[in-house]
Amino acid sequence: MYHHELVTPNEGLPIHVIEHRGNESNVLLHWHQAVKIDLVLAGSANYVISGKHKTAEAGDIVLINANEIHGVSSIETSAETCAVTLLLPYQFLETQLPNFQFIWLAINQTDETYPQLITAIKKLATIESEPNDSLLRLRQQSDLYMVLYLLLKHFSTYRDVPNNLHGTPQQQELAKVIAFLTDNSRQALTLTQVANEMHLSVGYLSRLFTQQMQVSLMQYLQLIRLQDVLTTTDTAIAAIADIAGFSNVKSFRTLFIKVYSQNPLKYRQTHKGQ
């Protein structure tokens, strides 16, 4: 979930539809081989997309092109928080439009068809009763192609740079670093070791990571480790705090709640086994 996130289509659909309700914990930066469309229905969410911050309120659509590094830094913790996510796999989009690799999508809320796009996304994400499954799939497919039609006709531009690659050499370097940290998070790593493995200078790597991820490399590594231990073991919270190098359980809980908007125990209950 921290580097390349796989996309598994919903049954009967070539895309993945996710509904978010209530309290949501933070999502560390990652990317998909897919176009991601978030529609905030209520509440608000703070995003980091390619190193830039964006706050989305109710009625806002956040679109993230394939391979853009992104994460949700926080979602307001209220019962009214509600959002829907569409993940459109890159391979599916290529089959629908052969030259899709040169199409970049961007949302313009001033476009007169913006309300139509919101309506189409809501219809696609709403499961309504139908006489049989075949009719339901047909209706959802119809809504899906309306979303695609509106995106391609009103919210797309052609560029010479393929959209299936990271936009800059720095993003490509960062992607390799994140993958390495995720795959080796249980190893005793230092900043110098990671820099040597990536064939980068320590100073450059430190600046690049902090600038793009809004957190230091070692802090990010610690967050990966904390999530891993919480969701894959029954280790006591106090023991985890000690292993992670916190002076006491209180300081560990304080930082965890700040980052994930949940205490460690609640996070474990919510995410264990996922």
C-alpha atoms as an extended CHARMM CRD file, in Angstrom:
* protein
*
       274  EXT
         1         1  MET       CA              0.0000000000        0.0000000000        0.0000000000  PROA      1               0.0000000000
         2         2  TYR       CA              3.0160000000        2.2960000000        0.2380000000  PROA      2               0.0000000000
         3         3  HSD       CA              4.4770000000        2.1020000000       -3.2350000000  PROA      3               0.0000000000
         4         4  HSD       CA              2.6590000000        0.6140000000       -6.2120000000  PROA      4               0.0000000000
         5         5  GLU       CA             -0.9060000000       -0.1980000000       -5.1690000000  PROA      5               0.0000000000
         6         6  LEU       CA             -2.6270000000       -2.9490000000       -7.1300000000  PROA      6               0.0000000000
         7         7  VAL       CA             -6.1480000000       -2.3370000000       -8.4340000000  PROA      7               0.0000000000
         8         8  THR       CA             -8.6530000000       -5.1960000000       -8.3480000000  PROA      8               0.0000000000
         9         9  PRO       CA            -11.8310000000       -4.4720000000      -10.3450000000  PROA      9               0.0000000000
        10        10  ASN       CA            -15.2530000000       -4.8670000000       -8.7470000000  PROA      10              0.0000000000
        11        11  GLU       CA            -17.2000000000       -7.9270000000       -9.8120000000  PROA      11              0.0000000000
        12        12  GLY       CA            -18.9780000000       -7.2150000000      -13.0820000000  PROA      12              0.0000000000
        13        13  LEU       CA            -17.0720000000       -3.9640000000      -13.6700000000  PROA      13              0.0000000000
        14        14  PRO       CA            -13.6470000000       -3.2530000000      -15.2370000000  PROA      14              0.0000000000
        15        15  ILE       CA            -12.9650000000       -0.6540000000      -12.5090000000  PROA      15              0.0000000000
        16        16  HSD       CA            -12.7980000000       -0.5330000000       -8.7220000000  PROA      16              0.0000000000
        17        17  VAL       CA            -15.3850000000        1.4750000000       -6.7500000000  PROA      17              0.0000000000
        18        18  ILE       CA            -14.7060000000        2.3270000000       -3.0860000000  PROA      18              0.0000000000
        19        19  GLU       CA            -17.0270000000        4.1150000000       -0.6730000000  PROA      19              0.0000000000
        20        20  HSD       CA            -15.6150000000        5.9430000000        2.3600000000  PROA      20              0.0000000000
        21        21  ARG       CA            -17.8230000000        6.7760000000        5.3370000000  PROA      21              0.0000000000
        22        22  GLY       CA            -17.1200000000        7.9840000000        8.8570000000  PROA      22              0.0000000000
        23        23  ASN       CA            -13.6090000000        8.2990000000       10.2680000000  PROA      23              0.0000000000
        24        24  GLU       CA            -10.7390000000        7.5120000000        7.9260000000  PROA      24              0.0000000000
        25        25  SER       CA             -7.0970000000        7.1150000000        8.8640000000  PROA      25              0.0000000000
        26        26  ASN       CA             -4.3040000000        8.6860000000        6.8500000000  PROA      26              0.0000000000
        27        27  VAL       CA             -2.9960000000        6.9550000000        3.7450000000  PROA      27              0.0000000000
        28        28  LEU       CA              0.7600000000        7.0830000000        3.1960000000  PROA      28              0.0000000000
        29        29  LEU       CA              1.9210000000        8.2490000000       -0.1920000000  PROA      29              0.0000000000
        30        30  HSD       CA              1.6760000000        5.6380000000       -2.9420000000  PROA      30              0.0000000000
        31        31  TRP       CA              0.5760000000        5.3730000000       -6.5620000000  PROA      31              0.0000000000
        32        32  HSD       CA             -1.5190000000        3.2350000000       -8.8920000000  PROA      32              0.0000000000
        33        33  GLN       CA             -1.2860000000        1.9680000000      -12.4510000000  PROA      33              0.0000000000
        34        34  ALA       CA             -4.6950000000        3.5720000000      -12.7000000000  PROA      34              0.0000000000
        35        35  VAL       CA             -6.5080000000        6.8860000000      -12.8740000000  PROA      35              0.0000000000
        36        36  LYS       CA             -7.9940000000        7.7060000000       -9.4790000000  PROA      36              0.0000000000
        37        37  ILE       CA            -11.0980000000        9.8560000000       -9.1300000000  PROA      37              0.0000000000
        38        38  ASP       CA            -12.2550000000       10.9580000000       -5.6720000000  PROA      38              0.0000000000
        39        39  LEU       CA            -15.5900000000       12.7100000000       -5.1810000000  PROA      39              0.0000000000
        40        40  VAL       CA            -16.0200000000       14.2060000000       -1.7230000000  PROA      40              0.0000000000
        41        41  LEU       CA            -19.7020000000       14.0660000000       -0.8230000000  PROA      41              0.0000000000
        42        42  ALA       CA            -19.4860000000       15.4570000000        2.7240000000  PROA      42              0.0000000000
        43        43  GLY       CA            -16.7660000000       16.6650000000        5.0520000000  PROA      43              0.0000000000
        44        44  SER       CA            -13.3100000000       17.4430000000        3.6990000000  PROA      44              0.0000000000
        45        45  ALA       CA            -10.0170000000       15.7580000000        2.8720000000  PROA      45              0.0000000000
        46        46  ASN       CA             -6.4180000000       16.9670000000        2.6190000000  PROA      46              0.0000000000
        47        47  TYR       CA             -4.3720000000       15.4850000000       -0.2110000000  PROA      47              0.0000000000
        48        48  VAL       CA             -0.7220000000       15.5150000000       -1.1880000000  PROA      48              0.0000000000
        49        49  ILE       CA             -0.3230000000       14.9890000000       -4.9440000000  PROA      49              0.0000000000
        50        50  SER       CA              3.1670000000       15.0450000000       -6.4740000000  PROA      50              0.0000000000
        51        51  GLY       CA              4.3940000000       17.0920000000       -3.5290000000  PROA      51              0.0000000000
        52        52  LYS       CA              1.5710000000       19.6600000000       -3.6920000000  PROA      52              0.0000000000
        53        53  HSD       CA             -1.1630000000       20.0540000000       -1.0700000000  PROA      53              0.0000000000
        54        54  LYS       CA             -4.8400000000       20.2260000000       -1.9610000000  PROA      54              0.0000000000
        55        55  THR       CA             -7.8890000000       20.4760000000        0.2780000000  PROA      55              0.0000000000
        56        56  ALA       CA            -11.0990000000       19.0330000000       -1.1360000000  PROA      56              0.0000000000
        57        57  GLU       CA            -14.4940000000       19.9980000000        0.2390000000  PROA      57              0.0000000000
        58        58  ALA       CA            -17.9270000000       18.5070000000       -0.3590000000  PROA      58              0.0000000000
        59        59  GLY       CA            -18.7070000000       18.6520000000       -4.0780000000  PROA      59              0.0000000000
        60        60  ASP       CA            -15.0480000000       18.6180000000       -5.1440000000  PROA      60              0.0000000000
        61        61  ILE       CA            -13.5820000000       16.0400000000       -7.5130000000  PROA      61              0.0000000000
        62        62  VAL       CA             -9.9050000000       15.1460000000       -7.0920000000  PROA      62              0.0000000000
        63        63  LEU       CA             -8.3870000000       13.4290000000      -10.1230000000  PROA      63              0.0000000000
        64        64  ILE       CA             -4.9860000000       11.7380000000       -9.9590000000  PROA      64              0.0000000000
        65        65  ASN       CA             -3.3680000000       10.5090000000      -13.1610000000  PROA      65              0.0000000000
        66        66  ALA       CA             -1.6460000000        7.1270000000      -13.3680000000  PROA      66              0.0000000000
        67        67  ASN       CA              1.5950000000        6.8840000000      -11.3630000000  PROA      67              0.0000000000
        68        68  GLU       CA              1.2110000000       10.2500000000       -9.6420000000  PROA      68              0.0000000000
        69        69  ILE       CA              2.4890000000        9.8900000000       -6.0850000000  PROA      69              0.0000000000
        70        70  HSD       CA             -0.3120000000       10.8250000000       -3.7320000000  PROA      70              0.0000000000
        71        71  GLY       CA             -1.7720000000       10.3160000000       -0.2870000000  PROA      71              0.0000000000
        72        72  VAL       CA             -4.5140000000       11.5220000000        2.0060000000  PROA      72              0.0000000000
        73        73  SER       CA             -2.9160000000       13.4250000000        4.8630000000  PROA      73              0.0000000000
        74        74  SER       CA             -6.1920000000       13.5570000000        6.8090000000  PROA      74              0.0000000000
        75        75  ILE       CA             -9.9230000000       13.2370000000        6.4720000000  PROA      75              0.0000000000
        76        76  GLU       CA            -12.0620000000       15.1460000000        8.9190000000  PROA      76              0.0000000000
        77        77  THR       CA            -13.1500000000       12.8150000000       11.7050000000  PROA      77              0.0000000000
        78        78  SER       CA            -16.8940000000       13.2960000000       11.7570000000  PROA      78              0.0000000000
        79        79  ALA       CA            -19.8470000000       11.0120000000       11.1820000000  PROA      79              0.0000000000
        80        80  GLU       CA            -20.7880000000       13.0820000000        8.1190000000  PROA      80              0.0000000000
        81        81  THR       CA            -17.5610000000       12.3830000000        6.2330000000  PROA      81              0.0000000000
        82        82  CYS       CA            -18.3870000000       10.6240000000        2.9740000000  PROA      82              0.0000000000
        83        83  ALA       CA            -16.4710000000       10.1750000000       -0.2750000000  PROA      83              0.0000000000
        84        84  VAL       CA            -16.3770000000        7.8140000000       -3.2110000000  PROA      84              0.0000000000
        85        85  THR       CA            -13.3250000000        6.6540000000       -5.1640000000  PROA      85              0.0000000000
        86        86  LEU       CA            -13.1740000000        5.3030000000       -8.7060000000  PROA      86              0.0000000000
        87        87  LEU       CA             -9.9920000000        3.4880000000       -9.7330000000  PROA      87              0.0000000000
        88        88  LEU       CA             -9.7910000000        3.0550000000      -13.5040000000  PROA      88              0.0000000000
        89        89  PRO       CA             -7.0200000000        0.5460000000      -14.3680000000  PROA      89              0.0000000000
        90        90  TYR       CA             -4.5640000000        1.7780000000      -16.9820000000  PROA      90              0.0000000000
        91        91  GLN       CA             -4.9600000000       -1.3460000000      -19.1370000000  PROA      91              0.0000000000
        92        92  PHE       CA             -8.7190000000       -0.8210000000      -19.2810000000  PROA      92              0.0000000000
        93        93  LEU       CA             -8.2980000000        2.8070000000      -20.3600000000  PROA      93              0.0000000000
        94        94  GLU       CA             -5.8240000000        1.7790000000      -23.0710000000  PROA      94              0.0000000000
        95        95  THR       CA             -8.3480000000       -0.6870000000      -24.5140000000  PROA      95              0.0000000000
        96        96  GLN       CA            -10.9600000000        2.0490000000      -24.6760000000  PROA      96              0.0000000000
        97        97  LEU       CA             -8.6520000000        4.6130000000      -26.2640000000  PROA      97              0.0000000000
        98        98  PRO       CA             -5.4630000000        3.3360000000      -27.9700000000  PROA      98              0.0000000000
        99        99  ASN       CA             -3.6430000000        6.6900000000      -27.6720000000  PROA      99              0.0000000000
       100       100  PHE       CA             -4.5600000000        7.1030000000      -24.0090000000  PROA      100             0.0000000000
       101       101  GLN       CA             -0.8830000000        7.1810000000      -22.9600000000  PROA      101             0.0000000000
       102       102  PHE       CA             -0.6600000000       10.7370000000      -24.3150000000  PROA      102             0.0000000000
       103       103  ILE       CA             -3.8860000000       11.9560000000      -22.6980000000  PROA      103             0.0000000000
       104       104  TRP       CA             -3.6480000000       13.8220000000      -19.3960000000  PROA      104             0.0000000000
       105       105  LEU       CA             -6.7510000000       14.4350000000      -17.3230000000  PROA      105             0.0000000000
       106       106  ALA       CA             -7.3790000000       17.4990000000      -15.1620000000  PROA      106             0.0000000000
       107       107  ILE       CA            -10.5590000000       18.6730000000      -13.4490000000  PROA      107             0.0000000000
       108       108  ASN       CA            -11.8100000000       22.1960000000      -14.1480000000  PROA      108             0.0000000000
       109       109  GLN       CA            -14.7090000000       23.0600000000      -11.8500000000  PROA      109             0.0000000000
       110       110  THR       CA            -15.6730000000       26.0450000000      -13.9980000000  PROA      110             0.0000000000
       111       111  ASP       CA            -16.4670000000       23.8000000000      -16.9740000000  PROA      111             0.0000000000
       112       112  GLU       CA            -20.2090000000       23.7480000000      -17.6140000000  PROA      112             0.0000000000
       113       113  THR       CA            -20.2270000000       19.9370000000      -17.6580000000  PROA      113             0.0000000000
       114       114  TYR       CA            -18.6910000000       19.6400000000      -14.1640000000  PROA      114             0.0000000000
       115       115  PRO       CA            -22.1120000000       19.0700000000      -12.5200000000  PROA      115             0.0000000000
       116       116  GLN       CA            -22.8170000000       16.3430000000      -15.0990000000  PROA      116             0.0000000000
       117       117  LEU       CA            -19.5820000000       14.6020000000      -14.1490000000  PROA      117             0.0000000000
       118       118  ILE       CA            -20.5380000000       14.6850000000      -10.4680000000  PROA      118             0.0000000000
       119       119  THR       CA            -23.9370000000       13.1830000000      -11.2840000000  PROA      119             0.0000000000
       120       120  ALA       CA            -22.3920000000       10.4340000000      -13.4110000000  PROA      120             0.0000000000
       121       121  ILE       CA            -19.9100000000        9.4910000000      -10.6700000000  PROA      121             0.0000000000
       122       122  LYS       CA            -22.6710000000        9.3910000000       -8.0590000000  PROA      122             0.0000000000
       123       123  LYS       CA            -24.8300000000        7.1490000000      -10.2450000000  PROA      123             0.0000000000
       124       124  LEU       CA            -21.9340000000        4.7770000000      -10.8990000000  PROA      124             0.0000000000
       125       125  ALA       CA            -21.1290000000        4.5290000000       -7.1960000000  PROA      125             0.0000000000
       126       126  THR       CA            -24.7480000000        4.0630000000       -6.0630000000  PROA      126             0.0000000000
       127       127  ILE       CA            -25.9300000000        0.4750000000       -5.9460000000  PROA      127             0.0000000000
       128       128  GLU       CA            -29.6230000000        0.4520000000       -6.7410000000  PROA      128             0.0000000000
       129       129  SER       CA            -31.9200000000       -2.5560000000       -6.7460000000  PROA      129             0.0000000000
       130       130  GLU       CA            -32.5040000000       -4.1220000000      -10.1300000000  PROA      130             0.0000000000
       131       131  PRO       CA            -34.6430000000       -7.1320000000      -11.1530000000  PROA      131             0.0000000000
       132       132  ASN       CA            -31.4800000000       -9.1340000000      -11.8790000000  PROA      132             0.0000000000
       133       133  ASP       CA            -27.7060000000       -8.8850000000      -11.8390000000  PROA      133             0.0000000000
       134       134  SER       CA            -27.4710000000       -8.5240000000      -15.6160000000  PROA      134             0.0000000000
       135       135  LEU       CA            -29.5400000000       -5.3360000000      -15.5820000000  PROA      135             0.0000000000
       136       136  LEU       CA            -27.4700000000       -3.9630000000      -12.7080000000  PROA      136             0.0000000000
       137       137  ARG       CA            -24.2240000000       -4.5530000000      -14.6020000000  PROA      137             0.0000000000
       138       138  LEU       CA            -25.6340000000       -2.9300000000      -17.7320000000  PROA      138             0.0000000000
       139       139  ARG       CA            -26.7130000000        0.1340000000      -15.7810000000  PROA      139             0.0000000000
       140       140  GLN       CA            -23.3310000000        0.4550000000      -14.0840000000  PROA      140             0.0000000000
       141       141  GLN       CA            -21.4940000000        0.0210000000      -17.3780000000  PROA      141             0.0000000000
       142       142  SER       CA            -23.6450000000        2.7470000000      -18.8950000000  PROA      142             0.0000000000
       143       143  ASP       CA            -22.7670000000        5.0890000000      -16.0220000000  PROA      143             0.0000000000
       144       144  LEU       CA            -19.0860000000        4.1920000000      -16.3410000000  PROA      144             0.0000000000
       145       145  TYR       CA            -18.9410000000        5.0860000000      -20.0170000000  PROA      145             0.0000000000
       146       146  MET       CA            -20.7110000000        8.3750000000      -19.3370000000  PROA      146             0.0000000000
       147       147  VAL       CA            -17.9420000000        9.2280000000      -16.8450000000  PROA      147             0.0000000000
       148       148  LEU       CA            -15.3080000000        8.3120000000      -19.4390000000  PROA      148             0.0000000000
       149       149  TYR       CA            -17.0780000000       10.3050000000      -22.1490000000  PROA      149             0.0000000000
       150       150  LEU       CA            -17.2320000000       13.4620000000      -20.0240000000  PROA      150             0.0000000000
       151       151  LEU       CA            -13.6080000000       13.1210000000      -18.8980000000  PROA      151             0.0000000000
       152       152  LEU       CA            -12.2350000000       12.6350000000      -22.3910000000  PROA      152             0.0000000000
       153       153  LYS       CA            -14.3890000000       15.2810000000      -24.0450000000  PROA      153             0.0000000000
       154       154  HSD       CA            -14.1570000000       18.0580000000      -21.4650000000  PROA      154             0.0000000000
       155       155  PHE       CA            -11.3090000000       17.3580000000      -19.0280000000  PROA      155             0.0000000000
       156       156  SER       CA             -8.4400000000       16.0160000000      -21.1400000000  PROA      156             0.0000000000
       157       157  THR       CA             -5.4280000000       17.3830000000      -22.9990000000  PROA      157             0.0000000000
       158       158  TYR       CA             -2.8500000000       15.7910000000      -25.3080000000  PROA      158             0.0000000000
       159       159  ARG       CA              0.8420000000       15.9220000000      -24.4210000000  PROA      159             0.0000000000
       160       160  ASP       CA              4.0170000000       14.5230000000      -25.9590000000  PROA      160             0.0000000000
       161       161  VAL       CA              5.0430000000       13.0280000000      -22.6020000000  PROA      161             0.0000000000
       162       162  PRO       CA              3.4040000000        9.6330000000      -21.8570000000  PROA      162             0.0000000000
       163       163  ASN       CA              1.1940000000        9.6130000000      -18.7800000000  PROA      163             0.0000000000
       164       164  ASN       CA              2.2870000000        6.0910000000      -17.7840000000  PROA      164             0.0000000000
       165       165  LEU       CA              5.6460000000        7.4110000000      -16.5560000000  PROA      165             0.0000000000
       166       166  HSD       CA              6.4470000000        9.6360000000      -13.5960000000  PROA      166             0.0000000000
       167       167  GLY       CA              6.5770000000       13.2620000000      -14.6630000000  PROA      167             0.0000000000
       168       168  THR       CA             10.1440000000       13.9750000000      -13.5710000000  PROA      168             0.0000000000
       169       169  PRO       CA             13.4090000000       12.0740000000      -12.9780000000  PROA      169             0.0000000000
       170       170  GLN       CA             13.0640000000       13.0350000000       -9.2900000000  PROA      170             0.0000000000
       171       171  GLN       CA              9.7070000000       11.2400000000       -9.0550000000  PROA      171             0.0000000000
       172       172  GLN       CA             11.2020000000        8.1580000000      -10.6840000000  PROA      172             0.0000000000
       173       173  GLU       CA             14.0190000000        8.1750000000       -8.1180000000  PROA      173             0.0000000000
       174       174  LEU       CA             11.5520000000        8.6310000000       -5.2880000000  PROA      174             0.0000000000
       175       175  ALA       CA              9.4150000000        5.7450000000       -6.5130000000  PROA      175             0.0000000000
       176       176  LYS       CA             12.4210000000        3.4210000000       -6.3350000000  PROA      176             0.0000000000
       177       177  VAL       CA             13.2380000000        4.6400000000       -2.8190000000  PROA      177             0.0000000000
       178       178  ILE       CA              9.6770000000        4.0410000000       -1.5770000000  PROA      178             0.0000000000
       179       179  ALA       CA              9.6300000000        0.5580000000       -3.0850000000  PROA      179             0.0000000000
       180       180  PHE       CA             12.9680000000       -0.2430000000       -1.4280000000  PROA      180             0.0000000000
       181       181  LEU       CA             11.8140000000        1.0180000000        1.9750000000  PROA      181             0.0000000000
       182       182  THR       CA              8.5910000000       -0.9810000000        1.7720000000  PROA      182             0.0000000000
       183       183  ASP       CA             10.2890000000       -4.2090000000        0.6950000000  PROA      183             0.0000000000
       184       184  ASN       CA             13.0320000000       -3.8920000000        3.3280000000  PROA      184             0.0000000000
       185       185  SER       CA             11.1980000000       -2.1900000000        6.1850000000  PROA      185             0.0000000000
       186       186  ARG       CA             12.0470000000       -5.0020000000        8.6060000000  PROA      186             0.0000000000
       187       187  GLN       CA             15.7760000000       -4.5510000000        8.0220000000  PROA      187             0.0000000000
       188       188  ALA       CA             17.9770000000       -2.2960000000       10.1710000000  PROA      188             0.0000000000
       189       189  LEU       CA             18.3240000000        0.5140000000        7.6470000000  PROA      189             0.0000000000
       190       190  THR       CA             20.0470000000        3.8850000000        7.9320000000  PROA      190             0.0000000000
       191       191  LEU       CA             19.7670000000        6.9240000000        5.6730000000  PROA      191             0.0000000000
       192       192  THR       CA             23.3200000000        6.2930000000        4.4630000000  PROA      192             0.0000000000
       193       193  GLN       CA             22.5430000000        2.6600000000        3.5880000000  PROA      193             0.0000000000
       194       194  VAL       CA             19.4670000000        3.6370000000        1.6080000000  PROA      194             0.0000000000
       195       195  ALA       CA             21.3840000000        6.3770000000       -0.2240000000  PROA      195             0.0000000000
       196       196  ASN       CA             24.1560000000        3.9270000000       -1.1450000000  PROA      196             0.0000000000
       197       197  GLU       CA             21.6170000000        1.3600000000       -2.3480000000  PROA      197             0.0000000000
       198       198  MET       CA             19.9500000000        3.9980000000       -4.5470000000  PROA      198             0.0000000000
       199       199  HSD       CA             23.3200000000        5.3910000000       -5.7380000000  PROA      199             0.0000000000
       200       200  LEU       CA             22.4100000000        8.8570000000       -4.4320000000  PROA      200             0.0000000000
       201       201  SER       CA             24.1650000000       11.2350000000       -2.0730000000  PROA      201             0.0000000000
       202       202  VAL       CA             22.8200000000       11.3550000000        1.4810000000  PROA      202             0.0000000000
       203       203  GLY       CA             22.1080000000       15.0920000000        1.2750000000  PROA      203             0.0000000000
       204       204  TYR       CA             20.2690000000       14.8530000000       -2.0500000000  PROA      204             0.0000000000
       205       205  LEU       CA             18.1640000000       11.8860000000       -0.9360000000  PROA      205             0.0000000000
       206       206  SER       CA             17.2450000000       13.5590000000        2.3370000000  PROA      206             0.0000000000
       207       207  ARG       CA             16.1490000000       16.7880000000        0.6070000000  PROA      207             0.0000000000
       208       208  LEU       CA             14.2710000000       14.9790000000       -2.1680000000  PROA      208             0.0000000000
       209       209  PHE       CA             12.3450000000       12.7500000000        0.2130000000  PROA      209             0.0000000000
       210       210  THR       CA             11.3720000000       15.4820000000        2.6640000000  PROA      210             0.0000000000
       211       211  GLN       CA             10.2970000000       17.8250000000       -0.1340000000  PROA      211             0.0000000000
       212       212  GLN       CA              8.0660000000       15.2830000000       -1.8730000000  PROA      212             0.0000000000
       213       213  MET       CA              6.7740000000       13.2790000000        1.0990000000  PROA      213             0.0000000000
       214       214  GLN       CA              6.4610000000       16.0480000000        3.7000000000  PROA      214             0.0000000000
       215       215  VAL       CA              8.2420000000       13.7940000000        6.2030000000  PROA      215             0.0000000000
       216       216  SER       CA             11.8350000000       12.6000000000        6.5530000000  PROA      216             0.0000000000
       217       217  LEU       CA             12.9170000000        9.2720000000        5.0910000000  PROA      217             0.0000000000
       218       218  MET       CA             13.5390000000        7.7210000000        8.5070000000  PROA      218             0.0000000000
       219       219  GLN       CA             10.1860000000        8.9560000000        9.8310000000  PROA      219             0.0000000000
       220       220  TYR       CA              8.4600000000        7.4250000000        6.8210000000  PROA      220             0.0000000000
       221       221  LEU       CA             10.2660000000        4.1430000000        7.4210000000  PROA      221             0.0000000000
       222       222  GLN       CA              9.1340000000        4.2190000000       11.0390000000  PROA      222             0.0000000000
       223       223  LEU       CA              5.5060000000        4.7330000000        9.9530000000  PROA      223             0.0000000000
       224       224  ILE       CA              5.7100000000        1.7050000000        7.6730000000  PROA      224             0.0000000000
       225       225  ARG       CA              7.1050000000       -0.3880000000       10.5090000000  PROA      225             0.0000000000
       226       226  LEU       CA              4.4540000000        0.7700000000       12.9700000000  PROA      226             0.0000000000
       227       227  GLN       CA              1.6270000000       -0.0670000000       10.5680000000  PROA      227             0.0000000000
       228       228  ASP       CA              3.1850000000       -3.4410000000        9.8370000000  PROA      228             0.0000000000
       229       229  VAL       CA              3.5200000000       -4.4300000000       13.4900000000  PROA      229             0.0000000000
       230       230  LEU       CA              0.0640000000       -3.1640000000       14.4080000000  PROA      230             0.0000000000
       231       231  THR       CA             -1.7500000000       -4.9660000000       11.6170000000  PROA      231             0.0000000000
       232       232  THR       CA              0.1890000000       -8.2510000000       11.4470000000  PROA      232             0.0000000000
       233       233  THR       CA              0.9410000000       -9.0650000000       15.0940000000  PROA      233             0.0000000000
       234       234  ASP       CA             -0.6740000000       -9.0470000000       18.5430000000  PROA      234             0.0000000000
       235       235  THR       CA              2.3010000000       -7.2950000000       20.1070000000  PROA      235             0.0000000000
       236       236  ALA       CA              1.2320000000       -5.0660000000       22.9950000000  PROA      236             0.0000000000
       237       237  ILE       CA              1.0420000000       -1.3390000000       22.2350000000  PROA      237             0.0000000000
       238       238  ALA       CA              3.5450000000       -0.5960000000       25.0330000000  PROA      238             0.0000000000
       239       239  ALA       CA              6.0250000000       -3.0530000000       23.5320000000  PROA      239             0.0000000000
       240       240  ILE       CA              5.6050000000       -1.5330000000       20.0620000000  PROA      240             0.0000000000
       241       241  ALA       CA              6.2900000000        1.9330000000       21.4780000000  PROA      241             0.0000000000
       242       242  ASP       CA              9.4610000000        0.6450000000       23.1160000000  PROA      242             0.0000000000
       243       243  ILE       CA             10.6440000000       -1.1480000000       19.9610000000  PROA      243             0.0000000000
       244       244  ALA       CA             10.0000000000        1.9650000000       17.8760000000  PROA      244             0.0000000000
       245       245  GLY       CA             12.1970000000        4.0170000000       20.2150000000  PROA      245             0.0000000000
       246       246  PHE       CA              9.5530000000        6.1720000000       21.9350000000  PROA      246             0.0000000000
       247       247  SER       CA             10.2960000000        7.3190000000       25.4730000000  PROA      247             0.0000000000
       248       248  ASN       CA              6.8480000000        6.2070000000       26.6470000000  PROA      248             0.0000000000
       249       249  VAL       CA              3.4950000000        4.9420000000       25.4190000000  PROA      249             0.0000000000
       250       250  LYS       CA              1.8890000000        8.3780000000       25.6990000000  PROA      250             0.0000000000
       251       251  SER       CA              4.3080000000        9.9950000000       23.2320000000  PROA      251             0.0000000000
       252       252  PHE       CA              3.7750000000        7.0890000000       20.8310000000  PROA      252             0.0000000000
       253       253  ARG       CA              0.0000000000        7.4290000000       21.0010000000  PROA      253             0.0000000000
       254       254  THR       CA              0.1900000000       11.2010000000       20.5820000000  PROA      254             0.0000000000
       255       255  LEU       CA              2.2210000000       10.9510000000       17.3660000000  PROA      255             0.0000000000
       256       256  PHE       CA              0.1270000000        8.0850000000       16.0080000000  PROA      256             0.0000000000
       257       257  ILE       CA             -3.1660000000        9.9480000000       16.5480000000  PROA      257             0.0000000000
       258       258  LYS       CA             -1.6670000000       13.0490000000       14.9250000000  PROA      258             0.0000000000
       259       259  VAL       CA             -0.6720000000       11.1050000000       11.8030000000  PROA      259             0.0000000000
       260       260  TYR       CA             -3.5200000000        8.5940000000       11.4940000000  PROA      260             0.0000000000
       261       261  SER       CA             -6.4300000000       10.3220000000       13.2700000000  PROA      261             0.0000000000
       262       262  GLN       CA             -6.9170000000        7.1460000000       15.3350000000  PROA      262             0.0000000000
       263       263  ASN       CA             -5.2900000000        5.7080000000       18.4170000000  PROA      263             0.0000000000
       264       264  PRO       CA             -3.0730000000        2.6320000000       17.7910000000  PROA      264             0.0000000000
       265       265  LEU       CA             -5.5810000000        0.1550000000       19.2470000000  PROA      265             0.0000000000
       266       266  LYS       CA             -8.4390000000        1.4560000000       17.0920000000  PROA      266             0.0000000000
       267       267  TYR       CA             -6.1900000000        1.3830000000       14.0150000000  PROA      267             0.0000000000
       268       268  ARG       CA             -5.2810000000       -2.2450000000       14.7320000000  PROA      268             0.0000000000
       269       269  GLN       CA             -8.9390000000       -3.2450000000       15.1410000000  PROA      269             0.0000000000
       270       270  THR       CA             -9.8570000000       -1.5220000000       11.8690000000  PROA      270             0.0000000000
       271       271  HSD       CA             -6.9960000000       -2.6870000000        9.6670000000  PROA      271             0.0000000000
       272       272  LYS       CA             -5.7540000000       -6.0080000000       11.0270000000  PROA      272             0.0000000000
       273       273  GLY       CA             -5.9040000000       -8.7590000000        8.4000000000  PROA      273             0.0000000000
       274       274  GLN       CA             -6.3980000000       -6.3650000000        5.4580000000  PROA      274             0.0000000000
